[in-house]
Amino acid sequence: MSITILKGNIVSAPALGRLEVTKNGYLVAEEGRITGVFPALPERYAGAPVEDYGDGLILQSLADLHLHAPQYPMLGMGMDLPLLEWLNTYTFPTEARFADPDYAREIYRRLSRELIEGGTTRVCVFSSLHREGTLILMEELEKAGVTGYVGKVNMDRNAIPALQEGTEEAKRETLRWLEECRDFRYVKPILTPRFTPSCTDELMDFLGKLAAERDLPIQSHLSENTGEIQWVRELHPDCRQYWETYAKFGLWNSRTLMAHCVWSDGRERAAMGDAGVTVVHCADSNQNICSGTAPVRVMLNEGLKVALGSDIAGGDHLSMFDVTAAAIRASKARRIQDRWETDFLTVAEGWYLASSAGSAFFGQEPGFAPGSMLHALALDDSLLPQPHPMTVEERLERCVYRRQKDAIRAVWSEGRKVFTAR
């Protein structure tokens, strides 16, 4: 039997706002599945090898539920433009390059490695519309040890000529891609209409029926920008709100991810709650492109499912440590905007959203729950000077706000050790 035993200061987020700390404890997994966290090693494991990280932190690895893989080369570009101009000026021309398989291989290999080295083991990713490039992305993620979902983007209108499919081509290529990606073990397909303005009614109807027939998850964008919302209203005058343009085609259910939701009002939020849709909060992107600041505290108070996404390259940081800090800062800005009527996110809450809340989309119980597959990272935070003897909670806070490049020593994904620092 394969046994993994990790020793260190073990920290998990079993509930929103609550950290569970076991100092100098043991995290044990058998055949890749967690059996428990223990203050002392149970006798039945006596003699088994132990990976001892001393005074280091052993944390849940992270989940990024919204990123655009073909935008990785343009991180930090076009940040002075609003969303729709940014898409046409930078994003679409960049994504068009992924028609070249060699270029796709080079970029996606680097992206996959950076994700794992940064402690992100679960993802929901937008590829480009290119079928071959999407398969390359799935292959490189799986090789690196990343698990999760990848979507071949569908867009048959309102793009540049180099990045637009015909409707029948989009249907055909999507079906072919689904057949060709059957053999991936850890990376699975997710249907991906880019957003309502990019897809005709015929294509949206096709994707909705396909999702139902094959029980596939769905990812897209919702209420990110006021100009976008007005555009959607013009394209679908029969819909009172943006969310209805997905719902009327069967793309609105408990396996749906909707990124942003910055301008979602009470009615739209209620529709998300009723359907079990997961909101993916992308704080960096929303601020960079001046879309706004999502009411995350209100969403959480209303019981919505909320997780975090880097949204590269609208967001300019791939590390989920940075994304967590950005979400906390954005919640403080929102508190000021709301005249101090809403609370900001604490570090413990932000960490929960980056780890347990994201992992829930993949069916994982929160924290280091027995029976769950091992997704973890070992981190050495001794690189930072300490002003006084610090609690484990203080150390985690500093790791969130002051990410150190070489702090992550090892990463486990789906029970496998996939990264060891040199």
N, C-alpha and C positions, 0 to 999 in steps of 0.2 A: 504493500500500500504506500502511495505517495503522501508524505506528510510535510507540511510547511509550518515552521514555528518561527515567529518573529518576536524579538524581545526589544522593548524600549518603552517610551511614554506613549501609550496608545490613546488616540483621541478620535472620537466619532461624533456624528450629529444624529442622534436617534429621533429628534423632534425639533420643530422650528424653535430656535432660540435656546436650545439646551445642548450643551456639550457633555459627553460622557468621557471621563478621563480615568485611565488606569496607569498610575505611575509605576515604572519598572515592571510592567506586566508582560503577558504573553498573548499573542494572537495566533491561533492555531487553525489550520485548514487541512482537511483530509481529502485527497483526490480533487483538490482545487476548491472545495466547499468549506466555508467557515464552520468550525465546530464550536468556537467560543472565544471569549476574551477572559483571561484568568490572572488574578494577582500573583498566583504561584503556579508553577507548571504541574498539572495533574500527574500522578504516579504512572498512569498508563502510557505517558509519553517519555518516561525515563529512558535515557540512552539515545533518543532521537536527536538528530542534529538541530542546533538552534542558530539562527542568524541573529546575532546580538548587535544592536545598533546603539548600545550604551545609553547615554542620556539623550539620544536623538528622539525625534517625534515619528510615530507611525500613524499615518492619517489615511482616511478614505481617499482613493484617487478621485478625479474630477470628471464631470460630464459637461460637454459643450453641446447644447441642443440647437445651435443655429450658427453655421459658418458657411461661407462660400469658398470652396476650395480653389476655383480658378482665379479668385481675386487675391490669392496669397502674394503674387509678385507685385501687386500695387498697394501694399500696406503703406499707409501714411501719405497717400496721394489724393488730391482733389478735395481736401477737407474744407475748402472755402466755398464749395458749391452746394446748393440744395439738392435733395434726393434725385429728382427727375433729370436735372442737368448733369449731375454726377454720373448717373447711369449711362447717359448717351455720350458723354465726353470721355470718360475713363473706363467704366465697367464693361460695357458691351464690346468695345474694341479689344480689351484685354482678354475677355472670355473667348472671343473669336479665334484667338491664337491656339486654343486647345483642339482645333481641328487637326493639328500636327501631333501625332502620337508620341514622337520622340520628345517634343517639348513638354507634353503632358507627363510623360514618365519622369523627366528630370524634376519638374516642379512638385509633383505629387509625392515623390520619394522624399524630398526635403521636408515638405509639410508633415508627412506622416511621422518622420523621425522627430521633428520638433514637438509635435503633440505628445508623443510618448515621453520624451526627455523632460517635458514640462509637467508630467503627471496627469495628463488627460487621457483616459482610457476608453471613454464612451463618447460617441458623437452622433449628431444628426447633421448631415452635410448636403449642401447643394453642390452638384457638379455643374457642368455646362450642358448644353443641349446635345453634345456629341456623344453618341453611343459608345464608340471605342474609347474615348477619353474617360468616360464614366467607369467602364470596366477596368481601365488602368488604375484609376483612383481607388476602386474597391480592392484591387490586388495589392497595391502598395500599403494601404491602411492595414490590411490583414497581415501582410508580411511584417509590418512594424509592431503588431500586437494591439492595434486599436480595434475596438468592437463597436457595433452600432448600425446605423442606417445611412445609406447614400442614395440620393435621388438624381436620375437623369432629368434635367430641367426641361419642361415643356413650355414653348412660347411660339405661337403661330401668328402673332400680330404685334404691331407697335414696337419694333426693334429696328436695328440697322440691318441692311441687306445681308451682311456677313454673319448675322446671328439671329436668323429667323427661319423656322421650318414651315413647310406647307402643312395643312391640317392632316391630310392623309399620311404624309411622311412622318409627322409626329406620332400618330397612332402606330404606324408600322414599326418605327424605330423603338418605340416604348415596348411593344410586345416582343420584339426581337431581343432587346436588352434584358427583359425579364426572363426569357428562356436561357440566355447566355450566362446569367449570374447565379444560376441555381446551385452551383457547386461550392460557392463561398460558405465557409463555416461560421465565421464570426461577424461578417459584414453583410447585411441584408438590404433589399430594396425598399425604398419609400417613394410613393408617388409625389411629384413635385411640380404642380402648376406654379410658375414663378410668382405671379400675382395676377389678380383679375384682369388688369389692363393688357397683360401679355397673352391671354388665352381667349379664343373665341368660345361662344356658347357650345358649339359642336364638340370642341376639344374638352371643355370642362365636363360636359355630359358623358363623354367617353371615359374620362378619368374617374368620375364618380361611380359609374357602373363597374369599372375595372376594380376599383377599391373594394366594392361590395362582393364581387364575384370571387376575388382572390384573397380577401381579408388582409388588405395591405394598409399600412399607415400612410398618413398624408402630412405634408409640410408646405407652408406658404407664408405670406405676409398679410398683416391686417392693420389698418388704421395707423400707419406709421407717420404720415405727413398730411397736412391739411389739403395741399394741392392734389395729392394722390386720391384722397377721399372724394374730392369734388369731381375728379376725372371718372372715378368708379360710378358716381351718381349719374353722370352723363351717359356712360356706357350701359347702365342698367337702371333705367328710370322706373322700372317695376319694383325695385328694391328700396325699402326705406333706409336701410343701413348696409354698410360694407359686408358684414358677416353673412347677410342673406344671399349674396352672390356665390358663396360657397355652399351654403345650406341647400339651396334649391337644386343643386347638382349632386347632392349626396356626399359632399366633401367636408362634413361638419359632424364629428362624433368624438368618442373618447380616445380615438387613436390619431387625432388631429393635433398638430403643433401649429400655432400661429405666432409668428415673431412680431415683436414690438408692442402693438395694442396701446400706443401712446395716447391716442385720442378716443379710446373706447369709452362710451358713456355708460350710465347705469343699465340701460336696456341691452346694449351689446355685451356688457360684462355678464349680465344675467343669462344671456343666451350661451355664453361660454360655460358658465357654471352648470346650466341645465344639461348641456350636451357632454360635459366632461372634457372639453377642449383644454389643452395645456398652453398657457401663455409663456412665451420665451422672451424674457426681458433682456434687452441689449443696450445697456446704459451708455457705453462708449459711443456706439454708432449714433444713438439718438441725439447725443450732445454734439458730436463732430459735424453732423449734417444738419444741425439745428432743427431737428424734427420736433423736439419737446422732451418732457420728462414724464415718464409713465407713472401712473398712480399705484405703485406696487403695494404700498401699505393698505390702500383701500381694497385692492384685489385680494390680498391675503386675509383681511378682515371679513371679506365676503365669502371666503372659502374656496376661491379659485385655485387651481393648480398652477404654480408659477415656478419656472426654472430659469437658468441663465444661459446666455449665448454670447460668444465673442463677436459674432457678426463681422468677421473680417470680410472685406476691407473697409466697410463703413466704420467698424471698430478698428482701432490701430494696435491692439494688443491681442496676441493669441493665448498668452498665459491666463489660465482661469484664476490664478492668484490676483492678477491685475484686474480681471473682469469683476471679481468679487469686490475689490476695493472701489472700483468705479460704480458698482451698484449701490454700495453704501453711501458714497459721496452724492450720487444722484438723488438718493432718498432724502438726504439732508437738504439739497436744493429744493426738492419738492415740498419738504416741510416748511421752508421759508416761503415758497410760492403759495402754500395753503394757509399762510398766516399762523403757523404753529399749531394748526388743528390736527395734523397727522404726525405720527411718530416716524422717525427715521429707522433704518435697519441697523441692528447691532451686528458686530462681527460674527457672533454665533449664528444669527439669522442668515447673514450673507453666506456663511460657510455651508449652512444647511441647503440653501438654494443651489449652490455650486456643486454639491456632492449628492446628498440624499434625494433632494427634490428632482434633480436631473435623472438620477438612477431609477427613480420610480417609473419613468416612461418605459424602461426596459424590464419592468416587473420585479425590480429589486426592493426588498424591504429596507427601511432606513437604518443608517448606522452599520456596524459590523454584525448584522443579524445572523444567527446560526442558520445554516442551510443555504445562505447566499453564496454565490461565487466570489472568490477573493479578488477584490479590486482595491489596491492599496499602494501607498508610497512611503518610503523611508526618507526622512529629511534631517539634515544636520544644520541646525540654525546657530551653531557656535561661531559662525563667520561674523555675526553681528556683535558689536560691543554691548555689554549689559550694564545699565546704570545701577542695578541692585539685583539681588537674587530674585528671579522672576518665576511666577507661576506658569504652569503649562498653558493656561488660557492666555496669559500675556504674551507668551512666546508665539502662540498661533497668531495673535493679533499682529505682531511685528512681521511675521512671515507673509501675512496678507498685504500689509502696507509697504513692506520693504523686501520684495522678492529678491533673492540672491541667485544668480545664475547657476552656481555650482552646488546649491544646497541639496538638491534631490540626489540621493545616493542609489536608490533602486525603485523599480516600479513593477507591480504585479497586475495583470489583466486577465480576467476570466480564469483565475487560478494559476496562471503561468507567469514566471518571472520574465519580463520582456525588456528590462533595462537594468544595467549595472554601471554606475559611474566608474570611470577609469581612475 
